[in-house]
Amino acid sequence: MSSQSIARHATLKMSRGPEGPTLTAHVPQEMSRQDFLLVAGSAYDAVNRMTHCNCMSGRISFVVEDLYADVARVDFPAP
């Protein structure tokens, strides 16, 4: 059995909610500020690709949860 550590990551998932589209970030329970900024940057890029708008205009809700789902994976650099 390998002694390698399990890679930490976050995932982004787009879904349709009752009030419109929602982008949910599923993140590890223990996150640094730098980790959060990586996730936020990826979320911003995803919203920008979908809306072709250079802002978080409110057309898509953004939710951060400490669970996992495999839709789009954001790998963190090794410490």
N, C-alpha and C positions, 0 to 999 in steps of 0.2 A: 504494500500500500504506500502511496506517495505521501510525503510530508509537506507537499505544497499547500499554501493557504487558499481558501476559497476566494475567488475574485469578488469584490464588492461592485455593485452596479445599481442603477435605477432604471425604471422602464417608464415609457410614456404611452398612454392609451387614449385615443379619441373615441368618444361615444356621443350619442344623442340623448339629451336629458329633456325633462319637461319644459325647461326654459331655454332650450337651444343646445348647441354643441358644447361639450365639456372635454377639456384635455386634463387627464389625471396623471400625475407623476406618482409612481409607487417607489418609495425610497427606503433605504435601510433605517433602522431606528436610531442609530448613532451616525450623525452626519456633521461634518465640519462646515464652516461658512463657505470654504472653497468648494466643497462638494455641492452645496446648495446652489452656488453660482453656476457650476457646470450644468446642473439640471435646469435652472432657470434660463440659461442661454440656449439650451437645446429646445426648451418649450417655446421660447421667443422665436427661434428659427422655424419650428413647426407651424406656429400660428402665422408667421410671415409667408411661408410657402402656401398655406391654404387660403389666406385672405388677400395676399399681394398688397398688404398694408404694412408700413414700417412702424407700427405701434401696436400695443395691446389695447385695441379699440373697445373692448367689452363685448364684442360679438361672440367670443369664445370664453367660457369660464375656465379658470385654471385652479385645480385642486391638487394638494400634496397630501399623500397618505403614506403610512409606514407599512405597506403591504407590497407584494410583488405580483406582477402579471407580465407575460412575455409578449410585448408588442414591438416596442423600439427600445433598444438597450443602450444605456450611456455608461461606458466603462470609466472608472476612476483610475488615475495613475497610481502606481505603487508608492507607498509612503517612503 
